Amino acid sequence: MSIKYEKWIAQHGISYENEEVKEARFQIFKDNVRHIEKHNQEGNHTYKLGINEFADLTNEEFLAKYAISSMSSFKVVSSNQSSFEYKNLKNVAPSLDWRDHNAVTAVRNQGSCGCCFIFSAVTALEGLEAILSGNLIELSKQHILDCNYDHEACKGGRQDHAFEFVIKNGGLASEIDYPYTGIPGACANNKPSSLSSKITSFDWECESNVNHGVAVVGYGESERVKFWLVKNSWGTGWGEDGYVRLQRNVDAKEGMCGIAKFGCYPIV
């Protein structure tokens, strides 16, 4: 196990402040690896676990650092709300992956800043722009982080707050013009907008108590299990190159892992 630990440290460029901390992290690493191996050996799950860059964190530490977005119960009062226009849509394709249609940008890592809701919202904006214009442009997360004073920055927030900023601002800068640092800074709101199709409103289906924001970029079926294809913001070392397939059509109203609790998307 110690050899595996040293290889993991080298692979991810991990460094610790002293040997005592390194040893403490090794104990957590061992517990996590044993849990992973036990899970995979059981053979009765629809998914497998793997060792990634988070393997020296306890579950509590991981949640506190990367899943702190707070979307508690609230009543929608915005005039932007409209009825869900696709509620009764029929004859949909059995599968769809927007990556195959050049409508999804590369997976990024939000780091220790709890702004997953911004990454989620921006992914929706990028996809909408690509579908309408044919141009896939990576948009700035930092622009919202710095300039939208109405949200909670790195302490979590809601996608609709990000959409509201883009509506009020009249657009959003590109990632090239306003790159992500993961640290809230002074607003540089003089960057040119790369969002040519300005959004006018947004729509949602809302439940409560969600602690992380992601973006659904497709759906399909594998080995008779129907799934949602979900883009995350924890880097490509997490999940399936940064993505995860969550089972859909489950009995729970909130969906697997609460995926159906806070559905929100922009409207042009």
N, C-alpha and C positions, 0 to 999 in steps of 0.2 A: 504493500500500500504506500509506503514511503517513496518508492521509486515512481509510482503513478503520480503522487503528489508533486514531486520535483519536476516531472515532465509537464504537469499541468501548470505549475508556476512559470516554467520557461515558455510554454506555449502562449500564455496570456500576458507575459511581461509583468507578473505580479511581484511586488516588493513589500516587505514588512519592516516596521520600525525597529524591531529587535527579535531575538530568537524566542523570547517568551510569547510574543504575539503570534509568531509563525507556528509555534507548537499548539497554541490554543486554536488557531485556524485549522491546523491539521486534524484535530479531533473532530471539528465540525465537518471538515471535508470527508473524513472516514465515515461518519454517520450518514452523510448524504449519499456517498457512493454505495454503501450497504443498502440504503433504502432504494436506490436506483436499480441495483442488481436484483434485489428481492422482487421488486415490482415486475421487472422484465422477465424473470424466471417463472413467475406465476402463470403467465401465458393466457390469462382470461380477461385481458383488457383490450380495448380498441386502440390503444396508443402505447408507445414506448417512451421511456425516459432516457436522458443522456446527460453526460457531464459537460457543463459549459462554464463560462467565466464567473458564474455566480455560485459555484460549488463550495465556496468556503463561508457562505452566509447561512445563518439559521433562517427558517421560514419567517420568523418574526422580524428579523433584520431586513430580509428582502422586501417584505410587505411595507415596512416603515420607510424604506428608501425609494422603492420603485412603484408602489401602488398606494399613493397617498391622496389621489384625486378624490375630492368629496363632492358627491352629487346627491345630497340628501333630498327628501321629499319636498316638492314645491308645487304651487299651483301656477299654471301658465296664464299670464295676463297680457303678454305681448300682442300687439296688433298684427304682428307678422304671422301669427299662427293661422294655418289653414287646414282644411280637412286633408287626410292622406289620400292623394289623388290616385295611387296605385292599389288601393285596398281591394278592389274587385277585379284586378287584372287576371286574365285567363290566357291559356295557350302560351305559357312561358317556356323557354328552352329548358331542356333537362339539366343543362350545366352552362356556366358562364365564368370565364376568367378574364377580367379586364386587363391583366398583364399581357394577354395575347393580342390585345387591341391597342397597345401602346398608350394606356391610360393610367398607369401606376408607376410612380418614381421609385428609386432605390430605397431600400430599408435603411433607416438611420437610427442612431442611438441617442436617446434623450439624456443619457447620463443620470446624474443624481438630482437633476431638476425635475420636479414632479409636474411637468407641463404636458403630460400625455394627451390631454384634451386638445391642445394646440396641434400636435402632430396628427391626431385623428381628424380634426376639422380641416387642416390644410390638405391632407390626403384626399378628402372629399372635394375640395376646391380644385385641386390639380386634376383630378379625374374628370370633373365636370367641364373644365376648360379644355381638356384634351378631346373629350367626346364632341364638344360643340365646334371647336376650331381646328382640330386635327393636329394641334401642337402641344406636346407634353413639356411643360416647364416646371421645374422644381421651384416651389414658392417658399418664401421666408417664414420660418417659425419665430425667429428672433424679433422680427418686426412686430408681431403681436405681443410677444413677451415684454418688449421694451415700451411699447406705445399704448397698449390698452390698459389704462389705469383702473378700469372697472372690474378686473378679474384678479385672481389670487396668485398669479405668477407661478413661482416654483412650488407653491403649496397646494396645487391642485385647482380644479375649476370645471367649467362646463363648456361643451362645444358651442352651444348657442351664444355664449359670451364672445367667443372668437368670431363667429359669423356676424354678430352685431357690430364688432369693430370693423370688419371688412366692409360692411354696408355703409357705416358712417364715414369711413376713411375713403371710400370710393375706389378701393382696390388694395392690392398687396404687392410688395416688392418681391423680386426673385431671390432665391437662395444665394446666387452669385453676388448680387448687389448688397444683400443684407444677410451675411452668413450667420449660422447658429453658433453660439458660444455656450449656451446653457446657463449663463449668468445674467440676470436682469441688469440692464444698463440704461444709459441716457437714450431717450428716444431720438432717432434720426429719421424723422418722418418726411424727409425730402427726397427719398429714393423714388425712382420712377416705378410706376405700377406695371407689373407683368401680367396682371389679371385683366385681359381685354373684355371678357364677358362678365360684367359686374353683377354680382348677386343682388337680388332685391328683397329676398326674405328667406325663411327656412321653415322646415316642418319637422315634427317629431312625434314619437310615441314614447311616453315616459312612465316609469315606475319609480323605484327609490333605492337608496343605499348601494351605490356603485362606487368602486374604488379605483377603477382604471378605465381609460378610454382607448379604443382601438378603431380600426376601419375595416369594414367588410368590403372586399374587392372581388368577390365572386362566390360561386356555390357549385356543388357537384355531388357526385356519388362515387364511393370507393368501397369495394367488397360489400356491397349492399347496404352501406351506411351513408346516408345523406349528410352533407356537411356544408358549413359556411367557411369560405376561405377568408382568413383574417390577417391583415397586416398589422404588426406590432411595431413598437419603437424602442426595442431593447437591443438593437444590433442584429447582425446576421448570425451570430453565434448562438442565439436563442431559437428554440423551436426548429422549424424546417426552413433554414436560411432566413430567419426573421419572421416567418409566417406560422400560423397554426390553423389546423382544420378542426372546427368545433361542430359536433353533431347537431343537426337541426331536426325539427319535427319531434322534439322530445316532449314528454308529458308535462313538464313544468312550464307554466305560463311565461316565466321570465327567461326561458331558454337555457341552454347549457352555459354555466358560468355567468348567468345574468346577461347574456348577449342581447336579449330583446328588451332589456329594461329601459334603455335610454337611446332610442333610435333617432338620429338627427341628421338632416341633409339639407344642403343649400338649394335654392331655387333661383333661376335667372328670370 
